[in-house]
């Protein structure tokens, strides 16, 4: 049981947990889930953590989460605009692990150690169910985009290049 699944169960949110055997040689965790679970690629979303300058203290970096389809590339410019900052960059692996409590390739937007600002790609609104990491490599969870947004206090926006 991961923190993401625990949160979904505790809040009584309708979800489906999907498991597959993770291959440590897989080049893309998200595309591996698509292939091994036989899911439509547009329904599988990756969780990316970005870093940006704190408005009051430029020495301190803030982190935020972008949830985007595995078939797209995150537009850092669009993400920055949604966050109201000039620039975002991908967060370091150490920062991601420390703030979320998850390992890379298994980062879930749910049940993170520290609640981060979250933005979900607007295409999620067109789908009945979306699939995101359940907090471990080889584990996905299917839920509605509305439930994900409610649990993470997320906004929806166009985020891809």
LUMKOLDO-95244 format. One record per residue: residue in one letter; z, y, x of N, C-alpha, C in turn. Coordinates in steps of 0.2 Angstrom, whole numbers, plus 5000, padded with zeros to 4 digits. Each point is the difference from the previous one (the first is absolute). Last residue first. Layout:
N
aZYXZYXZYX;...
END
This chain:
161
x487451065020499550045004499349994996;x502549984987499549975005499550055003;x501850044983500250005006499649975006;x500550114973499549975004500250005007;x501949984982499650055003499449965003;x502649994986499449975001499550055002;x502849975003499550044997499349955001;x502749914999499450025004499650054995;x502349875000499950074999499450035003;x500749774999500050035006500050084999;x500149844982500549985004500050045007;x498350054983500750014998500549985005;x497849955005500150075000500750024998;x499349774997500150025008500250075000;x499449934979500749985002500150015007;x497950064992500550044997500749985002;x498249875006500050065004500550044997;x500349744996499650064998500150065005;x500249755010500350044995499650054997;x500349785019499550034995500550044995;x500349915027500350014993499550034996;x500149845025499850064996500350004993;x500249885026500350014994499750064997;x499549935022499949944996500350004993;x501150155018499449985001499949934996;x501750184991500049945005499249985001;x500850164983500550015005500049955006;x498550024981500749994997500550015005;x497450114997500549965004500749994997;x498050064983500350035006500449955004;x498150034978500349955005500350045006;x499350064972499950015007500449955004;x499050024973500549985005499850025007;x498850084982500549974996500649985004;x498250205007500149935000500649984996;x499250225005499549974996500149924999;x501450155013500150024993499549964996;x499950005024500549954997500150014992;x498750155015499749954997500449944997;x500850205012499950014993499649944997;x501749995021499350014999499850004992;x502550065009499649944998499350024999;x502450095013499450024997499549944999;x502850085007499549954999499450034996;x502450065015499550034996499449955000;x502349895006499550045003499550034994;x502649875005499550014995499550065003;x501349815014500150074998499450014995;x500349785005500650025002500150074998;x498349874985500050025007500750025002;x498949904979500649985003500050025008;x497650024990500649994996500649975005;x497750035007500250074998500750004996;x499349835020499950004993500250084998;x499249855023500450064998499850004992;x499349845018500449984994500450064997;x498550025019499749954997500449974994;x501450115018499350024998499749944998;x502650014995499549995006499350024998;x502450104988499449945000499650005006;x501750164993500449945001499549945000;x499750264999499949954994500449945000;x500250175018500050034993499949964994;x499849925023500750034999500150034993;x497949915007500549944999500650034999;x498350165004499949964994500549954999;x500050125020500250044994500049974994;x499249895019500750005000500350044994;x497649995004500349944997500750005000;x498850234998500149955005500349944997;x498550174985500649995003500149955005;x497850144993500349944998500750005004;x499250244993499749945004500449944998;x499450274989500449935001499749965005;x500050284992499749945004500549954999;x500350214989499450015003499749945003;x501650014978500050015007499450015003;x500649934977500150075001500250025007;x499449784988500750015003500250085001;x497849934993500449984995500750015002;x498450045016499950054995500549984994;x499849855018500450065002500050064995;x498749804997500749994999500450065002;x497750015003500250004993500749994999;x499249995022499950074997500250004993;x499949795011500650045002500050074997;x498849784991499850075002500650035002;x499549734999500450054998499850075003;x498549784994500450035005500350064998;x499249764986499950075002500450025006;x500149784989499350015001499850075002;x502249934993499849975006499350015002;x501350174984499749934999499849985008;x502250164997499350004999499649935000;x502450165001499849944998499350004998;x501950145016499350004997499949934998;x502350155008499749944999499350014996;x501750155018499849994993499649945000;x501850165017499649944999499850004993;x500850205019500149964994499649944999;x501050145023499549984996500249964994;x501050215017500149944997499449984995;x500050195014500249955005500149934996;x499550214989499449975002500249945005;x501350114979500249995007499449965003;x499950084977500650045003500049995008;x498449884987499950075000500550045003;x499249765009500550024995499950084999;x498049835008500650045002500450024994;x498849765001499850075000500650045002;x499049724997500550055003499750074999;x499549744987499850065004500650045002;x499449744991500550055001499750055004;x498949804982500050045007500550055000;x499249774985500550055001500050035007;x498049874983500450005006500550065000;x498749854980500150065003500549995006;x498249874981500549995005500150065004;x498449974983500650004997500649995005;x497650005004500250074998500750004997;x498949805008500250045005500350074998;x500249774986499550055000500250055006;x500949755002500150064996499450055001;x500849775010499450014996500050054995;x501549935018500349994993499450014995;x499650015024500449944999500349994993;x498650195007499749945001500449944998;x501050224999499449994995499749935001;x501750055015500249994993499549994995;x499450075022500249935000500349984993;x499450225004499449964998500249935001;x501750145005499850014993499449964998;x500850015023500549964995499850014993;x498550005022500250044995500449974995;x499249885019499950075003500250054995;x501049745005499650044996499950085002;x501349815010499450025003499550054996;x502149884993500150055005499450035004;x500249894975499749985006500250065005;x501249914975499850065005499749975006;x500249894975500249995007499750055005;x500750054974499549975004500249995007;x500950084973500249985006499349975003;x501050184979499549955002500149995008;x501350104976500049995007499549955002;x500350174978499849945002500049995008;x501250174978499649995006499949935002;x501350204983499649944999499650005007;x502550104999499350024999499549945000;x502650055001499649964995499350024999;x501750065017499850054995499649974994;x500849865018500650044997499850054995;x498349885011500449954995500650044998;x498650115015499649994994500449964995;x501050045022500050064996499649994993;x500149825016500650014997500050064995;x498149965013500149954994500650014997;x499750135019499550024995500149954994;x501349955019500250064997499550024994;x499849755006500050065004500350064996;x500249715001500050064996500050065005;
END
